[in-house]
């Protein structure tokens, strides 16, 4: 055995030592893999045996920021990357009652599990790492995230009996890229809410344009007859809010939604409509 062969064996043995596992209940095992993210976190994959089927998933960790990277589902650049990896690795997605997204693959054949663990680990590593890339201005990201947190908290506390879903897609298949800040379903009727904000007037206008497009798609979708409200909550306390520079865009948006935009300082109007 020459020196290079010894190096290769050492690499393999060292790599093997990075794997570990831990049972989680009676039907699930957590596999800690050697695959890592750019935030220096090792990826964990969960294998569950249920009803003669094996489910290989991320355990909801990707969406819960366990890898110290936030999947911003309003970031169109990041979404394109995420959807590309979903399609390439044939990963499915579901959402639990807390709104946490779970990514997974399934099989009935135990011999396919090693390959699925590899693919899921690759998927999680790439998506978590991509989420750390700054696609937008830091000030704009902070503005959007701050307003989203405030608005989510307000809606969640005042409408908790209706179980609002935040950052929700119109559905999980055909319209999964059509997203709204909040979605409320009551007796098979839908209320769609979009938040509009920006760190400057240009970003405000861009946000209005995206919101308008999503409402237009919803209005022409198979769900159109089930939509009761198309509401827009505008952050009029943001530094970028200059009404005279966004009024035309807001007027067009209001024409399409059929409802007047609601300013954050008058947010009680939103609750009054939805209750």
C-alpha positions as CSV (number, residue, x, y, z in Angstrom):
1,X,0.0,0.0,0.0
2,X,1.5,3.3,-1.1
3,X,1.2,6.6,0.7
4,X,-1.7,7.9,-1.5
5,X,-3.7,4.8,-0.8
6,X,-3.2,5.3,3.0
7,X,-4.4,8.9,2.6
8,X,-7.5,7.7,0.8
9,X,-8.3,5.1,3.5
10,X,-7.8,7.8,6.2
11,X,-10.2,10.1,4.4
12,X,-12.8,7.4,4.1
13,X,-12.5,6.4,7.8
14,X,-12.5,10.0,9.0
15,X,-15.6,10.7,6.9
16,X,-17.3,7.6,8.2
17,X,-16.8,8.8,11.8
18,X,-18.9,11.9,11.2
19,X,-22.0,9.8,10.9
20,X,-24.2,9.2,13.9
21,X,-27.8,8.3,14.7
22,X,-30.3,8.6,17.5
23,X,-33.7,7.0,17.9
24,X,-36.6,9.4,18.1
25,X,-39.6,7.5,19.5
26,X,-40.5,4.0,18.2
27,X,-40.7,4.7,14.5
28,X,-38.2,7.4,13.7
29,X,-34.4,7.6,13.7
30,X,-32.4,10.8,13.3
31,X,-29.3,10.4,11.2
32,X,-26.6,13.1,11.6
33,X,-24.7,13.3,8.4
34,X,-21.2,14.7,7.4
35,X,-22.9,17.1,5.0
36,X,-22.8,20.7,6.3
37,X,-24.0,24.2,5.5
38,X,-22.1,27.4,5.0
39,X,-23.3,28.3,8.6
40,X,-21.1,25.3,9.8
41,X,-24.1,23.2,10.8
42,X,-24.2,19.5,10.1
43,X,-27.4,18.3,8.4
44,X,-29.7,15.9,10.2
45,X,-32.1,13.6,8.2
46,X,-35.0,11.7,9.7
47,X,-36.2,8.3,8.6
48,X,-39.7,7.2,9.7
49,X,-41.2,3.8,9.1
50,X,-45.0,4.0,9.0
51,X,-47.7,1.8,7.4
52,X,-45.2,-0.2,5.3
53,X,-43.7,3.0,3.9
54,X,-40.4,4.9,4.7
55,X,-40.4,8.7,4.9
56,X,-37.0,10.4,4.6
57,X,-37.4,14.0,5.7
58,X,-35.6,17.1,7.0
59,X,-37.7,17.0,10.1
60,X,-38.9,20.6,9.5
61,X,-35.4,21.9,10.4
62,X,-34.8,23.7,7.2
63,X,-37.9,25.9,7.7
64,X,-37.4,26.3,11.5
65,X,-34.0,28.1,11.0
66,X,-32.1,25.3,12.8
67,X,-29.3,25.8,10.4
68,X,-29.1,29.6,11.2
69,X,-30.4,30.5,7.8
70,X,-33.9,31.8,7.0
71,X,-35.8,30.6,4.0
72,X,-37.5,33.9,2.9
73,X,-40.5,32.7,0.8
74,X,-41.0,36.2,-0.4
75,X,-37.6,36.4,-2.0
76,X,-38.2,35.4,-5.7
77,X,-34.5,34.8,-6.4
78,X,-34.2,32.4,-3.5
79,X,-37.5,30.7,-4.4
80,X,-36.2,29.9,-7.9
81,X,-33.2,28.2,-6.4
82,X,-35.3,26.3,-3.9
83,X,-37.8,25.1,-6.5
84,X,-34.9,24.0,-8.8
85,X,-33.5,21.8,-6.0
86,X,-36.9,20.5,-5.2
87,X,-37.4,19.4,-8.8
88,X,-33.9,18.1,-9.3
89,X,-34.0,15.9,-6.1
90,X,-37.7,15.1,-6.5
91,X,-38.4,16.4,-3.0
92,X,-42.0,16.8,-1.8
93,X,-43.2,19.4,0.7
94,X,-46.0,19.5,3.3
95,X,-46.9,21.8,6.2
96,X,-47.8,21.0,9.8
97,X,-50.4,22.6,12.0
98,X,-47.8,25.2,13.3
99,X,-47.1,26.3,9.7
100,X,-43.7,24.7,9.6
101,X,-42.8,23.2,6.2
102,X,-41.4,19.7,6.0
103,X,-39.4,18.4,3.0
104,X,-39.4,14.7,2.3
105,X,-39.2,11.7,0.0
106,X,-40.9,8.4,0.4
107,X,-40.3,4.7,-0.6
108,X,-41.5,1.2,0.2
109,X,-38.0,-0.2,-0.5
110,X,-35.5,-0.2,2.3
111,X,-32.6,-0.6,-0.1
112,X,-33.4,2.9,-1.6
113,X,-33.1,4.7,1.8
114,X,-29.3,5.3,1.7
115,X,-29.6,7.1,-1.7
116,X,-32.6,9.1,-0.4
117,X,-30.7,10.1,2.8
118,X,-27.8,11.3,0.5
119,X,-30.2,13.3,-1.7
120,X,-32.1,14.9,1.2
121,X,-28.8,15.8,2.9
122,X,-27.6,17.4,-0.3
123,X,-30.9,19.2,-0.7
124,X,-30.9,20.6,2.8
125,X,-27.3,21.6,2.6
126,X,-27.7,23.5,-0.6
127,X,-31.0,25.2,0.3
128,X,-29.8,26.3,3.8
129,X,-26.5,27.6,2.3
130,X,-28.4,29.5,-0.5
131,X,-30.6,31.2,2.1
132,X,-27.5,32.9,3.6
133,X,-26.8,34.7,0.3
134,X,-27.8,38.4,0.4
135,X,-29.9,38.9,-2.7
136,X,-31.3,42.2,-1.6
137,X,-30.2,45.4,0.2
138,X,-29.8,44.7,4.0
139,X,-31.9,47.7,4.9
140,X,-34.8,46.4,2.7
141,X,-34.6,43.0,4.2
142,X,-34.7,44.4,7.7
143,X,-37.7,46.6,6.9
144,X,-39.7,43.8,5.4
145,X,-38.9,41.3,8.2
146,X,-39.6,43.9,10.9
147,X,-43.0,44.8,9.5
148,X,-43.9,41.2,8.8
149,X,-43.2,40.2,12.4
150,X,-45.3,43.1,13.7
151,X,-48.2,42.4,11.4
152,X,-48.1,38.6,12.0
153,X,-48.2,39.2,15.7
154,X,-51.1,41.6,15.4
155,X,-53.1,39.3,13.2
156,X,-52.2,36.2,15.2
157,X,-53.3,37.7,18.5
158,X,-56.5,39.3,17.2
159,X,-57.6,36.5,14.9
160,X,-56.2,33.4,16.6
161,X,-59.6,31.7,16.6
162,X,-59.5,31.6,12.8
163,X,-56.0,30.0,12.7
164,X,-54.4,32.3,10.2
165,X,-51.6,30.8,8.0
166,X,-48.7,33.1,7.4
167,X,-46.6,33.3,4.2
168,X,-49.1,30.9,2.6
169,X,-49.2,29.7,-0.9
170,X,-52.6,29.7,-2.7
171,X,-52.1,25.9,-2.8
172,X,-49.1,23.5,-2.7
173,X,-49.1,22.4,-6.3
174,X,-50.3,24.6,-9.2
175,X,-50.1,27.9,-7.3
176,X,-47.4,27.3,-4.8
177,X,-45.5,30.4,-6.1
178,X,-48.5,32.6,-5.5
179,X,-47.9,33.6,-1.9
180,X,-49.8,35.9,0.5
181,X,-48.7,37.3,3.9
182,X,-51.6,35.7,5.6
183,X,-54.4,33.4,4.6
184,X,-57.6,32.7,6.6
185,X,-60.0,30.0,5.7
186,X,-63.5,29.9,7.2
187,X,-66.2,27.5,6.1
188,X,-64.5,27.0,2.7
189,X,-64.2,30.8,2.2
190,X,-60.9,32.5,1.8
191,X,-59.5,35.8,2.9
192,X,-56.1,36.8,1.4
193,X,-53.9,39.4,3.1
194,X,-50.7,40.9,1.7
195,X,-48.3,43.2,3.5
196,X,-46.8,46.1,1.6
197,X,-43.7,48.0,2.8
198,X,-40.4,49.2,1.6
199,X,-37.2,51.0,2.7
200,X,-37.7,53.5,-0.2
201,X,-40.4,54.5,-2.6
202,X,-39.0,52.3,-5.4
203,X,-39.1,49.2,-3.2
204,X,-42.6,50.2,-2.2
205,X,-43.7,50.3,-5.8
206,X,-42.1,46.9,-6.5
207,X,-43.8,45.4,-3.5
208,X,-47.2,46.8,-4.7
209,X,-46.5,45.3,-8.2
210,X,-45.8,41.8,-6.8
211,X,-48.9,42.0,-4.6
212,X,-51.0,43.1,-7.5
213,X,-49.8,40.2,-9.7
214,X,-50.6,37.7,-7.0
215,X,-54.1,39.0,-6.5
216,X,-54.7,39.0,-10.2
217,X,-53.6,35.3,-10.4
218,X,-55.8,34.4,-7.5
219,X,-58.8,36.2,-9.1
220,X,-58.4,34.1,-12.3
221,X,-57.6,30.8,-10.5
222,X,-59.9,27.9,-9.7
223,X,-60.3,29.4,-6.2
224,X,-61.8,32.7,-7.4
225,X,-65.3,31.8,-6.3
226,X,-64.1,31.0,-2.8
227,X,-62.4,34.3,-2.1
228,X,-64.3,36.8,0.1
229,X,-61.5,39.3,0.8
230,X,-58.4,40.5,-0.9
231,X,-56.8,42.9,1.7
232,X,-53.7,45.0,1.6
233,X,-52.0,46.1,4.8
234,X,-49.7,49.1,4.0
235,X,-46.9,50.1,6.3
236,X,-47.4,53.9,6.3
237,X,-44.8,54.2,9.2
238,X,-41.9,53.0,7.1
239,X,-39.1,55.3,6.1
240,X,-39.8,54.6,2.5
241,X,-43.5,55.5,2.6
242,X,-44.1,58.6,0.5
243,X,-47.8,58.6,-0.5
244,X,-47.4,61.0,-3.4
245,X,-44.9,58.6,-5.0
246,X,-46.9,55.4,-4.6
247,X,-50.5,56.7,-4.8
248,X,-51.0,55.7,-8.5
249,X,-49.8,52.2,-7.9
250,X,-52.0,51.9,-4.8
251,X,-55.0,53.1,-6.7
252,X,-54.5,50.4,-9.4
253,X,-54.1,47.8,-6.7
254,X,-57.3,48.9,-5.0
255,X,-59.1,48.7,-8.3
256,X,-58.1,45.1,-8.8
257,X,-58.8,44.0,-5.2
258,X,-62.1,45.9,-5.0
259,X,-61.2,46.9,-1.4
260,X,-59.4,50.0,0.0
261,X,-55.8,49.5,1.2
262,X,-55.5,49.6,5.0
263,X,-52.8,51.6,6.6
264,X,-50.9,50.1,9.5
265,X,-51.9,53.0,11.7
266,X,-55.5,52.0,11.1
267,X,-55.0,48.3,11.3
268,X,-58.1,47.8,13.5
269,X,-60.0,48.1,10.2
270,X,-58.4,44.8,9.0
271,X,-59.6,42.9,12.1
272,X,-63.1,44.4,11.8
273,X,-63.4,43.1,8.2
274,X,-62.1,39.7,9.0
275,X,-64.1,39.0,12.1
